[in-house]
């Protein structure tokens, strides 16, 4: 198997506002972990989207 150089998926910057308490909670969760705030938010949004899609499919 040949090594393939990974590609970074295309991204778009979005400016959003977070409540200060939520920022503090996320920062506490990722403290001393190999995770950025952005990576955490992307993973959380992906999980939420998948959950909503599954719920919608179950209703059909």
Secondary structure, DSSP 8 states (H G I E B T S, - for coil): -------------------HHHHHHHHHHHTTSS--HHHHHHHHHHHHHHHHHHHHHHH-
